[in-house]
């Protein structure tokens, strides 16, 4: 009998009001059921939103550094439980334990960073145009925040939104992905143990209906979303019509460029990690490799040799390099894209099939796959696949490489390997992406730097770093006139 998990509303574990549930399975072994979770509806979201709105009245009054103390304790608890949490996360979403440990570490970093920032939520003071008058501005919390996330970073991505939101004095209704719901409950446990008052953080499980109910609920004032560009666009239009603040972190089609003057061994390490780490299921994964024509053939040969050695297996098994894809639907999607690549005329030089040898047949495994002779107009060069598939393209020079890199609807991460400092700065200037790495793969964001993308990847916000506080606060402008007389701005002093 599968374990039964619940929603976390107003400090209590509760079933969904309509009693429907869904099951979540281990993608490395579909017979391993993590448990059943509430398939929540509008009524559950309403209960969570009401609890969060009530809790907001007192939480926002707690001095920000005291709120920070609770987040710091949450960071300590995450650190104490790091190994156990990482194993539970690997069981439900598949990536190797060394990667889920990194995922927890990012949440720890974000907890400590947010805690520290509670002593630094700076406003601006500026002189008034009138005598005996003072102009100040403050960051104010917004209210209840609805957080909806993808499954691929089940601790780090929610922490990027939730910890800063709480630091600023907001309360939260969180819907984890239906592919990583257990991690959402683990996060609720950590925050409760850290001393977060009831109602400040609530978890409602479910799928699209539950997410849509969060977007629609009038008590929820801000939507923080990470997921596909298609769902993000739907959320943006609905939230926009309701005048809600909405921050979107969506898909990518990230590329690494390699120039002939690069350290080619380093570039090889970079692309193997960027393309096949997390089974290619990172929003920042390297899904395109753009090689200068002078090194094209040689680099491909070395890449195939290296990637062929990657060990595919369950993430809980020591020595695994690449885990499964998240579920059967995603496995079919990756299969479809490899068929599309072949039909379009690209040449598959590694992988290209589902891996079902031995125990791999019990899960959703796909061999690391490389396509060469890819043209920039092919669908495998333009569309996000979100799996272990790398498309290799050829460029004449840096200008051509950057044009190819920019030629997608997305703009999240990018990378250039070169030893030419002038080329590096040209790339920083000309690449259309929220993040550019030089001699680093397309993955590897740090918690205290802005994170997000341009074009189809985002809507102008940045999580991470100091910029996240713009999402979770509103500015309050304050004028204090101590002249004792009516002073009319723009009139009396001119
Ligand atoms: P998804 O868009 O299918 O789902 C994301 C979340 O939205 C889930 O919790 C889902 O239940 C919910 N949802 C689905 N339909 C909804 C609706 N109509 N209204 C409200 N909520 C709804 O994405 P996914 O498959 O879970 O994740 C993969 C995608 O996430 C990829 O495109 C990847 O690039 C992206 N991603 C982006 C970032 C980033 O920071 N830019 C990080 C991780 C993942």
Boltz pocket constraint, residues with backbone or C-beta under 6 A from the ligand:
constraints:
  - pocket:
      binder: B
      contacts: [[A, 148], [A, 149], [A, 150], [A, 151], [A, 152], [A, 153], [A, 157], [A, 175], [A, 176], [A, 177], [A, 178], [A, 206], [A, 207], [A, 208], [A, 209], [A, 210], [A, 211], [A, 212], [A, 215], [A, 226], [A, 227], [A, 228], [A, 229], [A, 231], [A, 232], [A, 234], [A, 235], [A, 249], [A, 250], [A, 251], [A, 252], [A, 282], [A, 283], [A, 284], [A, 384], [A, 386], [A, 412], [A, 452], [A, 457]]
      max_distance: 6.0
